[in-house]
Amino acid sequence: MTDSNLLDKMPTEEESLKGSKKKQKEEEAWKPQGPRDPFAMLDSLPEAKQQEIQRALHLFSLGPSLPKTLQQAKSHTYRFWDTQPVPRLGDSFVTHGPIVEGEASFREEPYSLPPGFSWDSLDLSSPTVLRELCTLLNENYMEEDDNTIRCEFSLEYLQWALQPPNWLPQWNCGVRVHTNNKLVGFIAALPAEVRVYETDKRMAQVKLLCVHKKLRLKRMTPVLIRELTRRVNQQGLHQAVYTAGIVLPTPLSSCRYWHRPLNPRKLTEVSYPGLRQNMNVQRALKFYRLPEVTKTPGLRPLTNEDVVGLHSLLQANLRKFHLSSRLSLQEVEHWLLPRENVIDTYVVEGDAGTLTDVVSFYGVSSRVLNHPVHTGLRAAHLLYVAGTTADPVDLMEDALVLAKSKGFDVFSALDVMDNKSFLDNLKFSVMDKSLHYYLYNWMCPNMSPDEVGLMFPN
Ligand SMILES: CC(C)(COP(=O)(O)OP(=O)(O)OC[C@H]1O[C@@H](n2cnc3c(N)ncnc32)[C@H](O)[C@@H]1OP(=O)(O)O)[C@@H](O)C(=O)NCCC(=O)NCCS
């Protein structure tokens, strides 16, 4: 079977609206607005006042919201996603394959943007461009709906997250404003070899979609996704994998975030979402106390010399799952070799010199907004834990001990892979926050979280 040119086959939102007044209205909506622009008015207020308004909107649910549950999704009209080759909500498949069959051609010219905006492929090997992206994300990539905690990406983190082997500048798709060259929209994809059930497919892993908050709800997202799809098609690829916290048509798997306090005092003080309500600080300190030192004999940081051994260990482990990455040696090196304040990996070497166990976590920092004492929060996110000899609960507890010693405040994990085997034991709490996995132009049966073996840091 040949893959298809998705964009030429599907009636696009742009085409279906062509010539209509609606389209004109939407395009005009992108134009910078005059003095009565509500965003400008909001911007002119002190930040504390802005926070207050945002919190109030959140509280009364007047803010725009996309479906967070399947129930809500059933009553949402997906104007964009219903035009895309993705399973419809409620579809279930027993067969495996592309949703639309392929043709070799693809749209040559970029999708048009409203006047005043232009595309830019971000060459992130340039420190200036990397810094611009960092600014866009740090000012607009909010973590919590009420805008009290905001992601704070470092340059080192973005280099790691967006520049693995074979990354392509044209897949770092940016939108700029003509007049001042300001970056206001972004979406990225990385080429990856993904195994879905028995099929190995080269596809795009899509991440870090972000639209400047002044341009929200103006349908920039569909244009970013279409343009990225075109650029992915240009490379001969027709499938993508992506994750989102909202329900879109249609999750391949719906996973939950779990978290485990490492610094309960600080988390209580910043009202970190999902903390156990019934615990005062003293009880929390006692309840979440961790050993001072690690338990697993021989646990040590991963070095360059371990990469081949780790590659074999991970490949053997990841094969167990229905969705996983087929990592090359270079990718193992990129994603797992320790980088200060970005990624930590610890391994155990067996008697014969082969690696028997691994645990790795990456760090994401957040800015705490308008708190009298605390300004930042550091979360460690579990990447992989796999092993053949160490007790998995001990190994994960060691990861908690190490993360705490490195100054992380909280440890997060998804209930993917075999993670459920330790989450309860190690006092992780389930959060009111899901992460849904999606495939573009691929049908296959849904899978439960423990069948998911693919992790890709945002
Ligand atoms: C996510 C974000 C780009 C959406 O922008 P927006 O201005 O609210 O939405 P737009 O008007 O541009 O587009 C709306 C369309 O995009 C879709 N959409 C919104 N968020 C999406 C996501 N994360 N992934 C895919 N599609 C998404 C909507 O479902 C809608 O399509 P529909 O009519 O088929 O339902 C914006 O809220 C943002 O930058 N948020 C902060 C960063 C973030 O959370 N990124 C997502 C990480 S998964």
The ligand as an SDF file (V2000), in Angstrom:
LIG
                    3D

 48 50  0  0  0  0  0  0  0  0999 V2000
   -2.9500   24.9280   22.2100 C   0  0  0  0  0  0  0  0  0  0  0  0
   -3.1100   26.2760   21.5410 C   0  0  0  0  0  0  0  0  0  0  0  0
   -2.0570   26.4320   20.4520 C   0  0  0  0  0  0  0  0  0  0  0  0
   -4.5120   26.3430   20.9190 C   0  0  0  0  0  0  0  0  0  0  0  0
   -4.7200   27.6250   20.3970 O   0  0  0  0  0  0  0  0  0  0  0  0
   -6.1580   28.2950   20.3120 P   0  0  0  0  0  0  0  0  0  0  0  0
   -5.9550   29.7020   19.9430 O   0  0  0  0  0  0  0  0  0  0  0  0
   -6.9070   27.9740   21.5600 O   0  0  0  0  0  0  0  0  0  0  0  0
   -6.9250   27.4940   19.1760 O   0  0  0  0  0  0  0  0  0  0  0  0
   -7.1460   27.9480   17.6460 P   0  0  0  0  0  0  0  0  0  0  0  0
   -8.2850   28.8990   17.5460 O   0  0  0  0  0  0  0  0  0  0  0  0
   -5.8750   28.3960   17.0550 O   0  0  0  0  0  0  0  0  0  0  0  0
   -7.5530   26.5580   16.9780 O   0  0  0  0  0  0  0  0  0  0  0  0
   -8.6020   25.7970   17.4420 C   0  0  0  0  0  0  0  0  0  0  0  0
   -8.4940   24.4190   16.8670 C   0  0  0  0  0  0  0  0  0  0  0  0
   -7.2420   23.8350   17.2830 O   0  0  0  0  0  0  0  0  0  0  0  0
   -7.4850   22.6160   17.9530 C   0  0  0  0  0  0  0  0  0  0  0  0
   -6.5080   22.4500   19.0320 N   0  0  0  0  0  0  0  0  0  0  0  0
   -6.3980   23.1640   20.1570 C   0  0  0  0  0  0  0  0  0  0  0  0
   -5.3910   22.7040   20.9150 N   0  0  0  0  0  0  0  0  0  0  0  0
   -4.8600   21.6680   20.2400 C   0  0  0  0  0  0  0  0  0  0  0  0
   -3.7960   20.7730   20.5210 C   0  0  0  0  0  0  0  0  0  0  0  0
   -3.0820   20.8360   21.6540 N   0  0  0  0  0  0  0  0  0  0  0  0
   -3.4790   19.8360   19.5980 N   0  0  0  0  0  0  0  0  0  0  0  0
   -4.2010   19.7630   18.4600 C   0  0  0  0  0  0  0  0  0  0  0  0
   -5.2430   20.5710   18.1440 N   0  0  0  0  0  0  0  0  0  0  0  0
   -5.5470   21.5150   19.0360 C   0  0  0  0  0  0  0  0  0  0  0  0
   -8.8890   22.7550   18.4980 C   0  0  0  0  0  0  0  0  0  0  0  0
   -9.4670   21.5040   18.7690 O   0  0  0  0  0  0  0  0  0  0  0  0
   -9.5840   23.5160   17.3880 C   0  0  0  0  0  0  0  0  0  0  0  0
   -9.9330   22.6650   16.3260 O   0  0  0  0  0  0  0  0  0  0  0  0
  -11.4410   22.0810   16.1920 P   0  0  0  0  0  0  0  0  0  0  0  0
  -12.2860   23.1910   15.6720 O   0  0  0  0  0  0  0  0  0  0  0  0
  -11.3320   20.9310   15.2550 O   0  0  0  0  0  0  0  0  0  0  0  0
  -11.8620   21.6680   17.5830 O   0  0  0  0  0  0  0  0  0  0  0  0
   -2.9800   27.4440   22.5500 C   0  0  0  0  0  0  0  0  0  0  0  0
   -3.9860   27.3230   23.5040 O   0  0  0  0  0  0  0  0  0  0  0  0
   -1.6370   27.4440   23.2820 C   0  0  0  0  0  0  0  0  0  0  0  0
   -0.6420   27.9050   22.7530 O   0  0  0  0  0  0  0  0  0  0  0  0
   -1.6100   26.9340   24.5140 N   0  0  0  0  0  0  0  0  0  0  0  0
   -0.3960   26.8840   25.3430 C   0  0  0  0  0  0  0  0  0  0  0  0
    0.5070   25.7630   24.9230 C   0  0  0  0  0  0  0  0  0  0  0  0
   -0.1680   24.4130   24.9040 C   0  0  0  0  0  0  0  0  0  0  0  0
   -0.9270   24.0720   25.8020 O   0  0  0  0  0  0  0  0  0  0  0  0
    0.0970   23.6380   23.8440 N   0  0  0  0  0  0  0  0  0  0  0  0
   -0.4970   22.3330   23.6500 C   0  0  0  0  0  0  0  0  0  0  0  0
    0.3890   21.2820   24.1230 C   0  0  0  0  0  0  0  0  0  0  0  0
   -0.3890   19.7230   23.7900 S   0  0  0  0  0  0  0  0  0  0  0  0
  1  2  1  0
  2  3  1  0
  2  4  1  0
  2 36  1  0
  4  5  1  0
  5  6  1  0
  6  7  2  0
  6  8  1  0
  6  9  1  0
  9 10  1  0
 10 11  2  0
 10 12  1  0
 10 13  1  0
 13 14  1  0
 14 15  1  0
 15 16  1  0
 15 30  1  0
 16 17  1  0
 17 18  1  0
 17 28  1  0
 18 19  1  0
 18 27  1  0
 19 20  2  0
 20 21  1  0
 21 22  1  0
 21 27  2  0
 22 23  1  0
 22 24  2  0
 24 25  1  0
 25 26  2  0
 26 27  1  0
 28 29  1  0
 28 30  1  0
 30 31  1  0
 31 32  1  0
 32 33  2  0
 32 34  1  0
 32 35  1  0
 36 37  1  0
 36 38  1  0
 38 39  2  0
 38 40  1  0
 40 41  1  0
 41 42  1  0
 42 43  1  0
 43 44  2  0
 43 45  1  0
 45 46  1  0
 46 47  1  0
 47 48  1  0
M  END
$$$$
